[in-house]
Amino acid sequence: MTAGGTTLASALAGEAALVAGALAVLAFDLTGARNWAAGARWRAATTLGGVAVLVALTLVWRVGAAGPAAGGSFMLDALGTASRAGILVLAGLTLALTNGARRLRHPAEFVALVLLATTGLLVMAVAQQLLLAFLALELASLSLYVLAGFDRTRPESAEAGLKYFLLGGLSAAFLLFGFSLLYGLTGSIEFTGIAAGLAQPGLSPLLAVALVMILAAFGFKVAAAPFHLWAPDVYEGAPPVAAALVASASKLAGFTLLVRLLWPGLGAVAAGSGLPGWLPVVALISAASLLLGNFGALAQSNLRRLLAYSAIAHAGALLLGVMAAGAAGPGPLFYYAATYGLATVGAFGVVTVLDQAGVGPGITDLAGLHRRSPLLAGCLLVFVLSLAGIPPLAGFVGKFLVFAAALRLGGLHSPAGVLAFAAIFLSAVALYYYLGVLKAALVTATTPDQETRITVPVPAAVTLVAAALLLLLLGLWPSALLGLFS
């Protein structure tokens, strides 16, 4: 199949490598590693999974920005290549951290689910039609639901998986209904065909219903208010490595698909002009997410729930990047989403090591971390400061790029400008609760039961240091990512 440029086999070579890797992990664990100790089985599963991710990354990078593929069903452009590479890097870091989560049983099944979720996320990043987008999103979502409830030793994990599944199923129904209305109104499931159909005069009022349903479903996917109710419980109850994948690679893929659908697929009805417009709705969701996320985080005493509300606030800022992508391109949005994902994986990596060491999830449980594990404290410092947007880390550059792109849309007095100014103001609120985490880890005195040294597994140590260095390097050299879009 060669119509539309690249063949289907080449376009999906990375995804095929991940599926083959998932099957290989399961087969090897069932045969060769069946009688091995738990630690050896974890090492074997994560090693095979890591090899599959590296092979997929090589294949994705080799195809590059080859243009339309498989008759236009996939778009292998700069955004697709960068997003797929970013998703694979985040998934690889998650797998490296998984090797330290040996309290979980069934290592092969866990790693296979991570690979299958990543497969769905990769297809989401390049899908150019509604059917493929929905199938890819559901493949990723179903895998993530199981990962969220994977820790059978904790009732909170089962609760997280159940809530994620029930609310995710509801959002899938909204998305499918919205897609069906969009197909009925335009007669096409391809984004280019939808754009052509919406350019015609005399659109039905049902378009407003379709847009609301689609935006509600994507609001759930990226944990934007008021569709965020699942996030705090899932971030708190899921295994930390599963929460890391949900908060990083899943969000990057979700925003990539959203910007593909809205620009240019639904670009003809962006601002209204007598038609149902999605830009005002996205602006309202962004404002709600910024307010609820930042002020909700102030009340949190649990580190995982704080990261969840922080994710809601970052989703609001990222929606500014979606609004600005029509004029500024997807570069600022991708940079912000990718570097945010990197910092979030790192933060949950620290949580994973602490969880394995028996340290509680409360922020006060971080007391004396600089003495118990200087490595964890130093890495946590980098991750939290990047999330807060402190220079010279990548988080600062990401916020600067997105806010500047929003301000260029119409100046400070435009809706996007007001939102950008509000996001800048609320960054000071975010700095307050982020510094609370660092105060507990770096300043607060320890109690006698907090004097025990924490041993960091070698794979986790290497992963955390690599993530911290990447955040510093990308902050000093942002053109390494932005150059992909030039």
Summary of the structure (lengths in Angstrom):
residues: 486
radius of gyration: 21.5
end to end distance: 29.9
largest distance: 72.7
contacts: 1916
relative contact order: 0.09
helix: 75%
strand: 2%
